[in-house]
Amino acid sequence: MGILKFLLIVFVIFYVISLLGRYFLKRMVKNAQKQYQQGGQKDTQNKKRKEGDTFVQYKPNEKKHIPNDEGDYVDYEEIK
């Protein structure tokens, strides 16, 4: 009797998980579709620039970190 009860509980748990999985999968697909459609609209906004215009995106300066055990770094120029 204990085995039947265990199997029934496992079956019910898997059934509930499958129902919830279907629900969440549908929501995820709908959200992905919305994001894809909005992404297409963002591209058209960026294309409003005139042809030949220059657009520059700046990167923030990244500071180089040299560990203390590496020693001193000396910047030099070779003179000929």
C-alpha positions as CSV (number, residue, x, y, z in Angstrom):
1,M,0.0,0.0,0.0
2,G,2.9,2.3,0.8
3,I,4.4,1.9,-2.7
4,L,1.0,2.8,-4.4
5,K,0.7,5.9,-2.3
6,F,4.3,6.9,-3.1
7,L,3.7,6.3,-6.9
8,L,0.5,8.3,-6.7
9,I,2.2,11.3,-5.0
10,V,5.1,11.2,-7.6
11,F,2.6,11.1,-10.5
12,V,0.6,14.0,-9.1
13,I,3.8,16.0,-8.5
14,F,5.0,15.4,-12.1
15,Y,1.6,16.3,-13.5
16,V,1.5,19.6,-11.6
17,I,5.1,20.4,-12.7
18,S,4.2,19.7,-16.3
19,L,1.2,22.0,-16.1
20,L,3.2,24.8,-14.5
21,G,6.0,24.2,-17.0
22,R,3.6,24.7,-19.9
23,Y,2.2,27.9,-18.4
24,F,5.7,29.4,-17.8
25,L,7.0,28.2,-21.2
26,K,4.1,30.1,-22.9
27,R,4.9,33.2,-20.9
28,M,8.6,33.0,-21.7
29,V,7.8,32.6,-25.4
30,K,5.5,35.6,-25.4
31,N,8.1,37.7,-23.6
32,A,10.8,36.7,-26.0
33,Q,8.5,37.7,-28.9
34,K,7.8,41.1,-27.4
35,Q,11.5,41.7,-26.8
36,Y,12.3,40.7,-30.4
37,Q,9.7,43.0,-31.7
38,Q,10.9,45.9,-29.5
39,G,14.5,45.1,-30.6
40,G,13.5,45.7,-34.2
41,Q,12.0,49.0,-33.3
42,K,15.2,50.1,-31.5
43,D,17.2,49.4,-34.7
44,T,15.0,51.6,-36.7
45,Q,15.5,54.4,-34.2
46,N,19.3,54.1,-34.6
47,K,19.0,54.2,-38.4
48,K,17.4,57.7,-38.3
49,R,20.8,59.2,-38.6
50,K,21.7,60.6,-42.0
51,E,24.0,58.5,-44.2
52,G,27.6,59.6,-43.7
53,D,27.2,60.8,-40.1
54,T,29.8,59.6,-37.7
55,F,28.8,58.1,-34.4
56,V,31.5,57.3,-31.8
57,Q,30.9,55.3,-28.7
58,Y,33.6,55.9,-26.1
59,K,34.9,53.2,-23.9
60,P,35.7,54.1,-20.3
61,N,39.4,54.2,-19.5
62,E,40.5,50.9,-17.9
63,K,43.2,51.3,-15.3
64,K,45.9,48.6,-15.6
65,H,46.5,46.8,-12.3
66,I,50.0,45.4,-11.8
67,P,50.4,43.2,-8.7
68,N,53.0,44.3,-6.2
69,D,55.1,41.1,-6.6
70,E,55.7,41.9,-10.3
71,G,58.3,44.5,-9.6
72,D,58.7,48.0,-11.0
73,Y,57.8,48.8,-14.6
74,V,59.9,51.3,-16.3
75,D,58.6,52.9,-19.5
76,Y,61.4,53.7,-21.9
77,E,62.1,54.8,-25.4
78,E,64.8,53.4,-27.6
79,I,67.0,56.2,-28.9
80,K,69.0,55.5,-32.1
